[in-house]
Amino acid sequence: MAQHARSQASPPTQRPRRGFPDRPVNGRIYRTLCLVVLIPAAIAALSVREAPLLPAAGLPLTFDGEKAVALTRTFASTFPNRTPGTDTAQGAAEWVAWRLVETGLRVERHVASVDLPELGRVPIVNIVGTTRARRGSSRSSDTIIVVAHRDNRGESPGANDNASGTGVLIELARELGTVSLDHTLVFVSTDAGAFGNAGALQLARDGARDPTSLFSRERALAVVNLDSLSGPGPARLGLGGDTAAFPSPSLAASADAAVIAQTEERARTPNPLAQLIDLAFPLSLSDQAPFLDAGVSAITLSAAGDRPPRPDTDVPEALDGTLVATLGSAAQGLVASLGGAAEVARGTDSYLYVSGRAIRGWAVGLTLLAALLPPIGAVIDLFARARARGSRVAAGLRSYRSRLLFWLWVAGLVGLVTFLGALPSGSGRPLPPDSHDAQTWSAGALAAVGIVGAAGWLLARNRIARRAEMSDASELGGHIAGMLALIAVSLAVAIVQPFALIFVLPSLHVWLWLPHVRQGAFAVRVAVLALGLLGPALLLGSVVMRFDLGLDAPWYLLTLVTTGHAPISLFVLFAAWLAAAAQLSAYTLGLYAPYAGPDERPQLGPVRSAVRATILSSRWLRRVWRRAGAAR
């Protein structure tokens, strides 16, 4: 009897059905689809291949490091200020031109007038020296290009950046200018490399317009860029450009092998995660970037990081002659190898380079696309179940629409102040990190955007402000609407730039489980929200670490948009992502409310009433003006 009474008093609790706030996400579907992701991941692992190497150079390496260092010191001391457009910059161009003429090259001067950050419109001069290929060669019209920018910002003699590259360029021309090779060698001293690579950009554009140009994709087999060869070391290879493409894996592996031959260790390259970020958000400050964008295989050989050396250390006395000689010999070996079979290193590709091996880019992209399946399947299942049980998903989508309009309003304000000249603008190249515009926040423009944007938010929140307690089903509808928006953003990102999914996948996977921590401790909810921000944090952290920008990194990312380097499409998608993040944050913190229906709408506030009155008055005045015109 007692046992029977206990059974009646404590009936067994039923497990909540899927789709209810107590058990909203179907974990079984999510886990099953996670197993599907293992298939493309395995394909990516199997796609790893050894990058083919060019044949070893058949010529002896006779690079004279002492002469290269002497040229570097003379150049840096004679022309300490090589800012484009100045008289000393013109003198530096003539000095390099005469040194290339002395090596036996045919030298031309390519002059252009361009707009540069902080300098305005100034003339720039590219010095181009060419050598003839061996007679009778069927490939004599193909070119192998060696590039080094010679300018600096005038804050130091620029001995390392980039008098060292200029000295090595001239010495390579002396060593290889009279050697019989199967291809035409082109030695280029570019201008305005420290101001957005404007010189290299002009040459790449010339090649894109004219198929017969030395720099066209039809003729140029490979580009070797020499930059900051004196340290701080060790040797590094620059792979990235301004598009989701790297140089041919063969060129990367051959450059690595040339460094190994001189230093007995591999050149430093970005780790696989950093390379994936470079493919997702291409950003390069080196002269190989414009050529890569034009489809020409190009690589940078350097001994410095992405940010230029500090002015106080970039002096002739601080040059590392041994490192200059070592990397100069490596460059000679690479160019000599290219001279025999450069077709192997032609073109660009998307991949991840790891110790001489390449992971195919299409396999990486396929894995990222497959990673969308688990959250998409779980959200679709949740949407179907919750909608059948009365969750206000449609009201949640309208609430998201209000947030989206607000962020698009802010994006429009950024575009307006840029058009008015209050924010930096440019020709599509990223600003140098040391430039004034990259380090000086435009407080007035940001304040204007903030104030006017806040006014827009006051108008938008009138329909989505929380004024009463919400049912669990209504709040779950807001979460589902936010996740549907994230899915739409992710699919759009996959179309625009598949590698950029790395920035949205963390939020899609982590924020799916927000209902499960909704009733947990505040610290836990905030931690889950923060974990979903890992994607944008990867991009911000990459900029901070590569360019040592510190707190200026958010401002620098904004300038990449206003200068046209980052595509507007990704900026708009980021605004849509911010709207979804705002809605899911409001849901997690208990601030969410569905979009107010007709019977729930509050009275208009003073600000909204004033705006509405202004609109109605303008319409009335427009009608009166039209009638007066008709009467006349």
Residue pairs with C-beta under 8 A, 6 or more apart in sequence:
15 23
16 22
16 23
17 23
18 24
18 25
18 26
18 381
18 382
18 385
19 382
19 384
19 385
19 386
19 388
19 389
20 389
21 472
21 473
21 475
21 476
21 515
21 518
24 382
24 386
24 476
24 479
24 515
24 516
25 378
25 382
25 512
25 513
25 515
25 516
26 378
26 381
26 382
27 378
29 374
29 377
29 378
29 381
30 374
30 375
30 377
30 378
30 512
31 374
32 377
33 373
33 374
33 377
33 378
34 374
36 370
36 373
36 374
37 367
37 370
37 371
37 373
37 374
39 370
40 363
40 366
40 367
40 369
40 370
41 367
41 370
43 363
43 366
43 367
44 359
44 360
44 363
44 364
44 366
44 367
47 359
47 360
47 362
47 363
48 354
48 357
48 358
48 359
48 360
49 357
49 358
49 360
50 253
50 356
50 357
50 358
51 249
51 250
51 252
51 253
51 353
51 356
51 357
51 358
52 249
52 250
52 253
52 344
53 250
53 253
53 254
53 257
54 250
54 254
54 337
54 338
54 340
54 341
54 342
54 344
54 345
55 337
55 340
55 341
56 333
56 337
57 332
57 333
57 336
57 337
57 339
57 340
58 336
58 340
59 179
59 336
61 329
61 332
61 333
61 336
62 175
62 332
63 171
63 172
63 175
63 325
63 328
63 329
63 331
63 332
64 171
64 175
65 321
65 322
65 324
65 325
65 326
65 328
65 329
66 321
66 325
67 171
67 174
68 167
68 168
68 170
68 171
68 324
68 325
68 328
69 167
69 319
69 321
69 324
69 325
70 167
71 99
71 166
71 167
71 170
71 171
72 159
72 163
72 164
72 166
72 167
72 168
72 230
72 316
72 319
72 324
73 159
73 163
73 316
73 319
75 92
75 95
75 96
75 150
75 163
75 166
75 167
76 157
76 158
76 159
76 163
76 315
76 316
77 157
77 316
78 91
78 92
78 95
79 88
79 89
79 91
79 92
79 95
80 88
80 154
80 156
80 157
80 158
81 88
81 89
81 152
81 154
82 88
82 89
82 92
82 150
82 151
82 152
82 154
82 158
83 89
83 119
83 151
83 152
83 153
83 154
84 116
84 119
84 122
84 123
84 124
84 151
84 191
84 192
84 195
84 198
85 116
85 119
85 122
85 123
85 124
86 154
89 125
89 151
89 191
90 125
92 150
92 151
93 109
93 125
93 127
93 150
93 189
93 191
96 127
96 150
96 166
96 170
96 189
97 107
97 109
97 127
97 189
99 170
99 173
100 107
100 127
100 129
100 170
100 173
100 187
100 189
101 107
101 129
102 174
103 129
103 170
103 173
103 174
103 177
104 131
104 177
104 178
105 129
105 130
105 131
105 173
105 177
105 187
106 129
106 130
106 131
106 132
107 127
107 128
107 129
108 127
108 128
108 129
108 130
109 125
109 126
109 127
109 128
110 125
110 126
110 127
110 128
110 202
110 203
110 206
111 123
111 124
111 125
111 126
112 123
112 124
112 126
112 202
113 121
113 122
113 123
113 124
114 121
114 122
114 124
114 192
114 198
114 202
114 427
115 121
115 426
115 427
116 122
116 124
116 192
116 195
116 196
116 198
117 195
117 196
117 424
117 426
117 431
117 432
117 435
117 437
118 195
118 435
118 436
118 437
119 195
124 191
124 192
124 198
124 199
124 202
125 191
126 188
126 189
126 190
126 191
126 199
126 202
126 203
127 150
127 188
127 189
128 186
128 187
128 188
128 203
128 214
129 173
129 177
129 186
129 187
129 188
130 143
130 184
130 185
130 186
130 187
130 214
131 173
131 176
131 177
131 178
131 184
131 185
131 186
131 187
132 140
132 184
133 139
133 140
133 141
133 142
133 181
133 182
133 183
133 184
134 140
134 180
134 181
134 182
137 182
137 183
139 182
139 183
139 343
140 182
140 183
140 184
141 184
141 219
142 183
142 184
142 219
142 220
142 221
142 342
142 343
143 183
143 184
143 185
143 186
143 214
143 215
143 219
143 220
143 221
144 181
144 183
144 184
144 185
144 186
144 220
144 221
144 222
144 224
144 335
144 338
144 339
144 342
145 186
145 187
145 188
145 214
145 215
145 220
145 222
145 223
145 224
145 291
146 169
146 172
146 173
146 185
146 186
146 187
146 188
146 223
146 224
146 226
146 331
146 335
147 169
147 188
147 190
147 200
147 223
147 224
147 225
147 226
147 287
147 288
148 162
148 165
148 166
148 168
148 169
148 188
148 189
148 190
148 225
148 226
148 227
148 287
149 162
149 165
149 189
149 190
149 191
149 192
149 193
149 194
149 197
149 199
149 200
149 227
149 287
150 162
150 163
150 165
150 166
150 189
150 190
150 191
150 193
151 158
151 162
151 191
151 192
151 193
151 194
151 195
151 199
152 158
152 161
152 162
152 163
152 194
152 314
153 194
153 195
153 308
153 432
153 434
153 435
155 311
155 434
156 311
156 312
156 314
156 315
157 163
157 314
157 315
157 316
158 194
158 314
159 230
159 314
159 315
159 316
159 318
159 319
160 228
160 229
160 230
160 231
160 304
160 309
160 313
160 314
160 318
160 319
161 194
161 227
161 228
161 304
161 308
161 309
161 314
162 193
162 194
162 226
162 227
162 228
163 316
164 226
164 228
164 229
164 230
164 319
164 324
165 226
165 227
165 228
165 229
166 189
167 324
168 226
168 229
168 324
168 327
168 328
168 331
169 187
169 189
169 226
170 187
171 328
172 187
172 328
172 331
172 332
172 335
173 187
175 332
176 185
176 332
176 335
176 336
176 339
177 185
177 187
179 336
179 339
181 336
181 339
181 340
182 339
182 340
183 221
183 338
183 339
183 342
184 214
185 335
185 339
186 214
186 215
188 203
190 197
190 199
190 200
190 203
190 287
191 198
191 199
192 198
192 199
193 199
193 200
193 227
193 287
194 308
194 432
195 432
195 435
196 426
196 427
196 429
196 430
196 431
196 432
197 285
197 286
197 287
197 289
197 290
197 429
198 427
198 429
199 287
200 287
200 288
200 289
200 290
200 291
201 290
201 427
201 429
203 215
203 290
203 291
204 215
204 290
204 291
204 293
204 294
204 296
205 290
205 294
206 213
206 215
207 213
207 214
207 215
207 216
207 217
207 219
207 220
207 294
207 296
208 216
208 217
208 294
210 216
211 218
211 219
212 218
212 219
213 219
214 220
215 291
215 294
215 296
217 294
217 295
217 296
220 291
220 296
221 297
221 338
221 342
221 343
221 345
221 346
222 247
222 248
222 251
222 296
222 297
222 298
222 299
222 338
222 342
222 345
222 346
223 288
223 291
223 296
223 297
223 298
223 299
224 255
224 298
224 299
224 301
224 331
224 334
224 335
224 338
225 238
225 286
225 287
225 288
225 298
225 299
225 300
225 301
226 300
226 301
226 302
226 327
226 331
227 238
227 286
227 287
227 300
227 301
227 302
227 304
228 302
228 303
228 304
228 308
228 309
229 301
229 302
229 303
229 323
229 324
229 327
229 328
230 303
230 318
230 319
230 320
230 321
230 323
230 324
231 303
231 304
231 318
231 320
231 323
232 303
232 304
232 309
233 303
233 320
233 323
234 263
234 265
234 267
234 268
234 303
235 259
235 263
235 267
235 268
235 301
235 302
235 303
235 326
235 327
235 330
236 267
236 268
236 269
236 300
236 301
236 302
236 303
236 304
236 305
237 252
237 255
237 256
237 259
237 267
237 268
237 269
237 299
237 300
237 301
237 302
238 284
238 286
238 288
238 299
238 300
238 301
238 302
239 246
239 247
239 252
239 269
239 270
239 275
239 278
239 299
239 353
240 246
240 270
240 275
240 278
240 279
240 282
240 283
240 284
240 289
240 292
241 282
241 284
241 288
241 289
241 290
241 291
241 292
241 293
241 298
241 348
242 282
242 283
242 284
242 289
242 290
242 292
242 293
242 428
242 429
242 565
243 282
243 292
243 293
244 279
244 280
244 282
244 350
244 361
244 497
244 499
245 292
245 293
245 295
245 348
245 349
245 350
246 252
246 275
246 279
246 292
246 348
246 349
246 350
246 351
246 353
247 288
247 292
247 297
247 298
247 299
247 345
247 348
247 349
248 297
248 344
248 345
248 346
248 347
248 348
248 349
249 349
249 351
249 353
249 358
250 344
250 345
251 297
251 299
251 338
251 345
252 269
252 299
252 353
252 358
253 353
253 356
253 358
254 334
254 337
254 338
254 345
255 267
255 299
255 301
255 330
255 334
256 266
256 267
256 269
256 356
257 356
258 330
258 331
258 333
258 334
258 337
259 265
259 266
259 267
259 301
259 327
259 330
260 266
260 267
261 330
261 333
262 326
262 327
262 329
262 330
262 333
263 326
263 330
266 355
266 356
267 301
269 275
269 353
270 278
272 352
272 354
272 359
273 538
274 542
275 352
275 353
276 352
276 364
276 499
276 502
277 502
277 538
277 539
277 542
278 284
279 350
279 361
279 364
279 499
280 497
280 499
280 500
280 501
280 502
280 503
280 539
281 500
281 503
281 539
281 542
281 566
283 430
283 543
283 546
283 560
283 565
284 292
284 430
285 306
285 307
285 430
285 432
285 433
286 300
286 302
287 300
288 298
288 299
288 300
289 298
291 298
292 298
292 348
295 347
295 348
296 348
297 345
297 346
297 347
297 348
301 327
301 330
301 331
301 334
303 320
303 323
303 327
305 546
306 546
306 547
307 433
307 434
307 546
307 547
307 548
308 314
308 432
308 433
308 434
338 345
349 358
349 361
350 360
350 361
350 362
350 364
350 365
350 499
351 358
351 359
351 360
351 361
351 364
352 358
352 359
352 361
352 364
361 499
364 499
365 498
365 499
368 494
368 498
368 499
368 501
368 502
368 505
369 494
369 498
369 501
371 501
371 505
371 509
372 487
372 490
372 491
372 494
372 501
372 505
372 508
374 509
375 483
375 486
375 487
375 508
375 509
375 512
376 487
378 512
379 480
379 483
379 484
379 487
379 512
382 480
382 483
383 393
383 480
383 484
386 393
386 473
386 476
386 477
386 480
387 393
389 473
390 473
391 473
391 474
391 476
391 477
391 480
392 473
392 474
392 477
392 478
392 594
393 477
393 480
393 481
393 484
394 477
395 474
395 477
395 478
395 594
395 595
395 597
396 477
396 478
396 479
396 480
396 481
396 482
396 583
396 594
396 595
397 481
397 484
397 485
398 594
398 595
399 463
399 464
399 478
399 481
399 583
399 592
399 593
399 594
399 595
400 481
400 482
400 485
400 579
400 580
400 583
401 595
402 460
402 461
402 463
402 464
402 595
403 460
403 464
403 579
403 580
403 582
403 583
404 485
404 575
404 576
404 579
405 460
406 453
406 456
406 457
406 460
406 579
407 575
407 576
407 578
407 579
407 582
408 572
408 575
409 453
409 456
410 449
410 453
410 456
410 575
411 571
411 572
411 575
413 448
413 449
413 452
413 453
414 423
414 449
414 558
414 561
414 562
417 423
417 445
417 448
417 449
418 424
418 425
418 562
422 442
422 444
422 445
422 448
423 442
423 445
423 558
423 559
423 562
424 431
424 437
424 438
424 442
424 559
424 562
424 563
425 562
425 563
425 564
426 563
426 564
426 565
427 563
427 564
428 563
428 564
428 565
429 563
429 565
430 559
430 560
430 563
430 565
431 437
431 438
431 556
431 559
431 560
431 563
432 438
433 439
433 547
433 548
433 549
433 556
437 559
438 549
438 552
438 555
438 556
438 559
439 549
439 552
439 555
441 552
441 555
455 607
458 605
458 607
458 608
459 607
459 608
459 611
462 602
462 604
462 605
462 608
463 595
463 596
463 601
464 593
464 594
464 595
464 596
465 593
466 591
466 592
466 593
467 593
467 602
470 592
470 593
470 594
474 594
475 518
475 587
475 592
476 515
477 594
478 583
478 586
478 587
478 592
478 593
478 594
479 514
479 515
479 584
479 587
481 583
482 511
482 580
482 583
482 584
482 587
483 508
483 511
483 512
483 580
483 584
485 576
485 579
485 580
485 583
486 504
486 507
486 508
486 511
486 577
486 580
486 584
487 508
488 576
489 504
489 573
489 576
489 577
489 580
490 501
490 504
490 505
490 508
492 573
492 576
493 500
493 501
493 503
493 504
493 570
493 573
494 501
496 567
496 569
496 570
496 573
497 570
500 570
502 535
502 538
503 535
503 536
503 538
503 539
504 535
504 577
505 535
506 531
506 532
506 533
506 534
506 535
507 532
507 533
507 534
507 535
507 577
507 580
507 581
510 528
510 531
510 532
510 534
511 528
511 529
511 532
511 584
513 528
514 525
514 528
514 529
514 584
514 587
514 588
517 524
517 525
517 528
517 588
518 525
518 587
518 588
525 588
525 589
528 588
529 584
529 585
529 588
532 581
532 584
533 581
539 557
540 553
540 554
540 557
543 549
543 553
543 556
543 557
544 550
544 553
547 553
547 556
549 556
557 566
560 566
561 568
561 571
583 592
585 591
586 592
596 602
604 612
